[in-house]
Amino acid sequence: MIQSDRIQVLNDAPVRDGRFVLYWMQQSQRAEYNHALEYAVRQANEQKKPLVVGFALFERYPEANLRHYAFMLEGLLETEAALQKLGIRMIVRKGHPSKTISEIGKQAASIVCDRGYLRHQSQWRTEVARYAECRVVQVESDVVVPVATASDKAEYAAHTIRRKIHSRIDACLKPVTRIAPHQSSLSMDVESIHLTDADSVLKDLNINRRIGPVTRFFKGGTSEAKKRFRRFLTGHFDQYQHLRNQPQTDVTSRMSPYLHFGQISPVWIALQIQSATNGNTSDKQAYLEELIVRRELAINFVHYSEAYDRYECLPKWARTTLETHRTDRRETVYTKKRLETADTHDPYWNAAMNEMKHTGYMHNYMRMYWGKKILEWSESSETAWQTALELNNRYFVDGRDPNSYAGIGWVFGLHDRPWKERPVFGMVRYMAASGLERKCDIRGYVRKVEGLMAR
């Protein structure tokens, strides 16, 4: 059973006598624990049609580069094979998503799509629904609590959305039952890129190749995500609450890249956490707070904030206090180039930047420090905002995500409160190297990064 508040009809067109039911896969790039896919299978069975899955390989995806495409294609290759075992044909074509799916959808009886929350993702779905001559239904599968169910407005902070989410978790956190399609679509003769060799597909793409893949640290795909998560559960989860903010350790699940590309379901992860035998109640509560409350606060932010990727998205108090301190003397100012090359006087910050560049990941505690120092070392808060967002989206495998925009926003006061006033930051929260030295083995973290770079 798929909860009704995950389902939204996007247009007034009818279900018609088409050749197949089309599931447009975009955000939820997986063949299991996917509410949109299961809904599409049910629709195909009810309509006595085969189901095909369509995917648009968009070479101009906003801010994406080779690092992102390589990880995504590794996952899509596995997803295509998994769908084939279910008797479902996957059609992959290069092109703009809304145009590509609209073309495939000309033969569809109905179209099902998953849900993405960024501006362009919402726009693509609106365009497909507007021009389709058949019914288009959106099914939300990459959150535990659907965004509009959790709240009907942009929330101020975690404490304002937590109670709302917790009141709905039991109703939304249900296993996703797989239904087999009654008809196979594998014999259908349709134009498609075959993903049997991801490297060949990558070579044929006209994309930004400046930032290379990080396969030795992150391999894409649902099976890889589950393998990594199970290692975390059996090996580190019983230390999660105690060590999760210690960047010199590896007590994190590193699920964010897989969640970003929809290669793993947050519902599946949450159910695994709830049933885990390794780890106590505090470990479980701490992990679910990050997975559900914090992550879905970020989704709430981009969904209800039109300017989520612009400096104007910051709360008024933060912009006001930063403006008041605009002319404060900065002891150090670095250009974006100096920052990007990890060439600063701060070995802790340099280590964080190098972890990002070389692995596509950074421990979350260091992400906060990394962003705060960019604010401190930039000629203005607006310049700092732009620099932090560009570097974040360029190097992180999970960049360009709702968590990216909310996380960078937090550096500048979003989802936070005013603190004691100080130079440059005003009343925006400050972080110092001495705090790292006091709270964790920061030199151990530097050594860890040096080891990663030598691999």
TANOR-V629833 format. One record per helix or strand of 2 or more residues. SS is the DSSP state (A for helix, B for strand). FROM is the first residue (numbers start at 1). TO is the last residue. If there is no record, write none. Layout:
ss=SS from=FROM to=TO
ss=SS from=FROM to=TO
This chain:
ss=A from=4 to=6
ss=B from=7 to=9
ss=B from=20 to=24
ss=A from=35 to=47
ss=B from=50 to=57
ss=A from=66 to=85
ss=B from=89 to=94
ss=A from=97 to=107
ss=B from=108 to=114
ss=A from=119 to=131
ss=B from=135 to=139
ss=A from=147 to=150
ss=A from=158 to=172
ss=A from=198 to=203
ss=A from=222 to=235
ss=A from=237 to=243
ss=A from=256 to=260
ss=A from=266 to=275
ss=A from=281 to=304
ss=A from=311 to=313
ss=A from=316 to=324
ss=A from=336 to=340
ss=A from=347 to=359
ss=A from=364 to=377
ss=A from=381 to=395
ss=A from=402 to=411
ss=A from=433 to=439
ss=A from=442 to=453
